[in-house]
Amino acid sequence: MGTYRVLVTPPMKRRHFLATGSAAAFASTFLGSCGRKYGSTLTVFIWADYLNPDLAKRFEREFQCNLLLDTFDSNEAMYAKLKAGAGGYDLLVPSSYMVKTLHREGMLQDLDLAKISNASHIDKDHLKAALDPVMDHSIPYMTAPTCLAYLKSKVKDPVDSWSMLDRAGLKGRITLLDDMREVLGAALKSLGHSINSTDPAQLAAAREVAIRWKSNIAKFENEQYKAGIASGEFHLVHGYAGDLLQVVDENDDIAVFIPREGAPFSCDDLCIPKDAKQVELAHSFINFLTDPEVAAENMEWIGYRAPNSSAYPHLSEDFRGSEVLFPPADVLARCEPIDDLGDKLPLYTAEWDKVKAG
């Protein structure tokens, strides 16, 4: 096989969590691999723990190449690194709103869909709400909502609402994601507004909600909320569905739900940077990942949903039956993807600064 390596950047907002091990364990597995090196290397900039290693090895064998992964822990960290001049990447896996930013700034290539025949399997219902619905420059990879999770033994009379964050009896036992768009988006949704609102009055009201929530939490937390709720340190946490569902596998006292007011239901996409060297191989990798059987195997390992209609029949009954990853239509209708705000982003930054200072 090729030499499949992982480069890990310093942690900032690591999103993905494995019940079977950490990113460090994942990295050491492949940094220690010693196989035959092929001629071509595909360099991918991706979230940590976001690709089934068996599938990575299979791709290397089938395409006689080496797969090199460099990981990032927030869209903003990835963007800052690219803007600072970091190059050498052949494929990026950011969230859709960041893909839109990169495309708007001329940092992505258009895709040649003739080389990605498996794009035909992408869920048409997902594309209706996608930020790149015609897949001009990106292909959906994995999607999941942002949720709340609680300990059933500690939280009495739960309701499927963002109002849980106001519970006085949970003071000091709650965490919120340390993420401007997620927290302000949740506050906006709790008030009946879009998570992408740019109305100053709505944003000011959302800031006040977020400040109120802040007074009730233990801390803003992007990493330890998973271990914290599993151990009982936290009783209610705000986090990503894939992370939380894998924690549920270890602790059935945990319940995960999408708040009834709606939530971000965002997607990470596959896209090719403007300066990519291995463009043909990048197209081949996208096509490989969107093969229905590959997508299903990848989903089961990661714990997120690939919006790939032809892959769904290949999923286990338990996975396909998840109402968090496959929510009822009425719940999904109240969710929306985080969007690129363009020149309106400073409106959020200003309000977030007030939340953090408040």
Buried (B, 14 or more C-beta within 10 A) or exposed (E): BBBBBBEBBEBBBBBBBBBEEBBEEBBEEBBEBEEEEBEBBBBBBBBBBBBBBEBBBBBBEEBEBBBBBBBBBBBBBBBEBBEEEEEEBBBBBBBBBBBBBBBEEEBBBEBEBEBBEBBEBBBEEBBEBBBBEEBEBBBBBBBBBBBBBBBEEBBEEBEBBBEBBBBEEBEEBBBBBBBBBBBBBBBBBBBEBBBBBBEEEBBEBBBBBBBEBBEBBBBBBBBBBBBBBBEEBBBBBBBBBBBBBBBBEEBEEBBBBBBBBBBBBBBBBBBBBEEBBBBBBBBBBBBBBBBBEBBBBBBBBBBBBBBBBBBBEBBEEEBBEBEBBEBEEEBBEBBBBBBBBEEEBEBBEEBBEBBBEE
